[in-house]
Amino acid sequence: MEDKQSRYIDTITDDKHDWYAIRLYTMKQEEVARFFTEKGIEIFIPKQYTAEEDKQGRVHQKLKPVVRNLIFVKKTMEDTDFKRLIYQSNFKMSVLTKAEDNSKYSIIPHDQMYEFRLMCNPDIHLRKFLSAEEARLKTGDAVLVKFGPLKGMTGRLVRSSKKYYLLKEIPGISVMLKVSRWCCVPQ
């Protein structure tokens, strides 16, 4: 287990590029991902293990996307060039925009996306995914984790089901990881 987690962490790098969140209006998430990777653009799809039963009645753990209509794409070009690339594709999709100005894309800063991708490690079991609306309903203080495996991460300390979680919000989806409140300090 520890080896799987360290391998996952080694695949996540922060190269100081910001990210876009893209809402898909198609069920072809893997084809959209392939479209961007063929163009040389890095993508990220949050995934988790789900139990599936096969025809013989055996249960297997299968890695599946958390949300079927959301994909994150690394910002490696100007917005106008990226908009042109989106229009050239044969898929219905839109880049999430800022609520106050629908003409500007909602850019996810590289450091937030780096922490979010680390928190989406499918081998971590005490994790919950939330919609943006659900995350807005959670109250909590901004904290920095000072100790433990999440050391250095920032987010909001929230309580759910008598447990404490570190909540990381980005456009389109949020993730909560179990954390001890004693490891956190106000930010």
C-alpha positions as CSV (number, residue, x, y, z in Angstrom):
1,M,0.0,0.0,0.0
2,E,2.8,2.4,1.0
3,D,4.6,1.6,-2.3
4,K,1.5,2.3,-4.4
5,Q,1.0,5.7,-2.7
6,S,4.6,6.7,-3.2
7,R,4.4,5.7,-6.9
8,Y,1.3,7.8,-7.3
9,I,2.9,10.8,-5.6
10,D,6.0,10.5,-7.8
11,T,3.7,10.8,-10.9
12,I,2.3,14.2,-9.7
13,T,4.6,17.1,-10.4
14,D,4.1,20.9,-10.1
15,D,5.6,22.5,-13.1
16,K,4.0,25.9,-12.4
17,H,1.3,25.6,-15.1
18,D,-2.3,26.5,-14.2
19,W,-5.2,24.3,-15.2
20,Y,-8.7,24.6,-16.8
21,A,-11.8,22.7,-15.6
22,I,-13.9,21.5,-18.5
23,R,-17.5,20.4,-18.3
24,L,-18.3,17.7,-20.9
25,Y,-21.7,17.3,-22.6
26,T,-20.9,13.9,-23.9
27,M,-20.4,10.5,-22.2
28,K,-17.1,10.0,-24.1
29,Q,-14.8,11.1,-21.3
30,E,-12.0,8.8,-22.3
31,E,-12.1,9.9,-26.0
32,V,-12.0,13.5,-24.9
33,A,-9.0,12.7,-22.7
34,R,-7.3,11.0,-25.7
35,F,-8.0,14.0,-27.8
36,F,-6.0,16.3,-25.5
37,T,-3.2,13.8,-24.9
38,E,-2.7,13.4,-28.6
39,K,-2.3,17.2,-28.8
40,G,0.4,16.9,-26.2
41,I,-1.7,18.4,-23.4
42,E,-1.7,16.9,-19.9
43,I,-5.1,16.0,-18.5
44,F,-6.3,14.9,-15.1
45,I,-9.5,12.9,-14.2
46,P,-10.1,12.2,-10.5
47,K,-10.7,8.5,-10.1
48,Q,-11.6,6.1,-7.3
49,Y,-12.0,2.4,-6.8
50,T,-15.6,1.0,-7.0
51,A,-16.8,-2.5,-6.3
52,E,-18.3,-4.2,-9.4
53,E,-19.7,-7.7,-9.6
54,D,-18.8,-9.8,-12.6
55,K,-21.0,-12.5,-14.4
56,Q,-19.8,-15.2,-12.0
57,G,-20.9,-13.1,-8.9
58,R,-17.3,-12.2,-7.9
59,V,-16.7,-8.6,-6.7
60,H,-13.7,-6.8,-8.2
61,Q,-12.4,-3.3,-7.4
62,K,-12.3,-1.2,-10.6
63,L,-10.8,2.3,-11.0
64,K,-13.5,4.6,-12.4
65,P,-13.9,8.4,-12.8
66,V,-15.5,10.2,-9.8
67,V,-17.4,12.5,-12.1
68,R,-18.3,11.5,-15.7
69,N,-18.6,15.0,-17.1
70,L,-15.5,16.8,-15.8
71,I,-11.9,16.8,-16.9
72,F,-9.0,19.0,-16.0
73,V,-6.6,20.2,-18.6
74,K,-3.2,21.8,-18.1
75,K,-3.0,25.4,-19.4
76,T,-0.1,25.3,-21.9
77,M,-1.3,28.0,-24.3
78,E,-3.1,31.3,-24.5
79,D,-6.9,31.3,-23.9
80,T,-7.7,32.3,-27.5
81,D,-5.6,29.3,-28.8
82,F,-7.2,27.0,-26.3
83,K,-10.7,28.2,-27.3
84,R,-9.8,27.5,-30.9
85,L,-8.7,24.0,-30.0
86,I,-12.0,23.3,-28.1
87,Y,-14.0,24.4,-31.2
88,Q,-11.9,22.1,-33.5
89,S,-12.7,19.1,-31.4
90,N,-15.8,17.0,-32.3
91,F,-16.9,16.9,-28.7
92,K,-19.4,19.1,-26.9
93,M,-17.6,20.7,-23.9
94,S,-17.2,24.1,-22.3
95,V,-14.5,25.5,-20.1
96,L,-15.8,26.6,-16.7
97,T,-15.9,30.4,-16.4
98,K,-15.8,32.8,-13.5
99,A,-19.3,33.4,-12.0
100,E,-19.0,37.2,-12.1
101,D,-17.7,37.3,-15.7
102,N,-18.8,34.5,-18.1
103,S,-16.3,35.6,-20.8
104,K,-13.2,34.8,-18.6
105,Y,-12.2,31.2,-18.0
106,S,-11.9,30.0,-14.4
107,I,-8.2,29.2,-14.0
108,I,-7.1,26.8,-11.3
109,P,-3.7,27.9,-9.8
110,H,-1.0,25.4,-10.2
111,D,-0.4,25.0,-6.4
112,Q,-4.1,24.3,-5.7
113,M,-4.3,21.8,-8.5
114,Y,-1.1,20.1,-7.3
115,E,-2.6,19.6,-3.8
116,F,-5.9,18.5,-5.3
117,R,-4.2,15.9,-7.5
118,L,-2.3,14.6,-4.5
119,M,-5.5,14.4,-2.5
120,C,-7.2,12.4,-5.3
121,N,-4.9,9.4,-4.8
122,P,-7.2,6.5,-5.4
123,D,-5.4,4.4,-2.8
124,I,-6.5,6.8,0.0
125,H,-9.7,5.4,1.5
126,L,-10.8,8.1,4.0
127,R,-11.7,10.6,1.3
128,K,-15.0,12.1,0.1
129,F,-15.8,13.9,-3.1
130,L,-18.3,16.8,-3.0
131,S,-20.0,19.0,-5.6
132,A,-19.2,22.7,-5.5
133,E,-22.6,23.4,-4.0
134,E,-22.1,20.8,-1.2
135,A,-18.7,22.3,-0.5
136,R,-20.1,25.8,-0.2
137,L,-22.5,24.5,2.5
138,K,-19.6,23.3,4.7
139,T,-18.3,25.8,7.3
140,G,-14.7,25.7,8.3
141,D,-11.6,27.7,9.0
142,A,-8.7,28.1,6.5
143,V,-5.9,25.9,7.9
144,L,-2.4,24.7,7.1
145,V,-1.5,21.1,8.0
146,K,1.8,21.2,10.0
147,F,2.2,17.5,10.8
148,G,1.5,14.1,9.4
149,P,1.1,12.8,5.8
150,L,-0.7,15.9,4.6
151,K,2.0,18.2,5.9
152,G,2.2,21.5,3.9
153,M,-1.3,21.2,2.4
154,T,-3.9,24.0,2.8
155,G,-7.6,24.0,2.8
156,R,-10.6,24.4,5.1
157,L,-11.0,22.2,8.3
158,V,-14.5,20.9,8.2
159,R,-16.4,18.4,10.3
160,S,-18.5,15.6,8.9
161,S,-19.9,12.5,10.6
162,K,-18.0,13.3,13.8
163,K,-14.7,13.3,11.9
164,Y,-12.4,16.2,10.7
165,Y,-11.5,16.6,7.1
166,L,-9.3,18.9,5.1
167,L,-11.5,20.3,2.3
168,K,-9.9,21.4,-1.0
169,E,-12.1,23.3,-3.3
170,I,-11.5,23.8,-7.0
171,P,-14.0,24.7,-9.8
172,G,-16.4,21.8,-10.5
173,I,-15.5,19.5,-7.6
174,S,-14.1,19.4,-4.1
175,V,-12.3,16.7,-2.1
176,M,-12.2,16.0,1.6
177,L,-9.4,14.0,3.3
178,K,-9.5,12.7,6.9
179,V,-7.1,14.7,9.0
180,S,-6.5,15.2,12.7
181,R,-7.5,18.7,13.8
182,W,-4.4,18.8,16.1
183,C,-2.2,18.7,13.0
184,C,-3.7,21.9,11.6
185,V,-3.0,25.5,12.4
186,P,-5.0,28.6,11.3
187,Q,-3.9,30.2,8.1
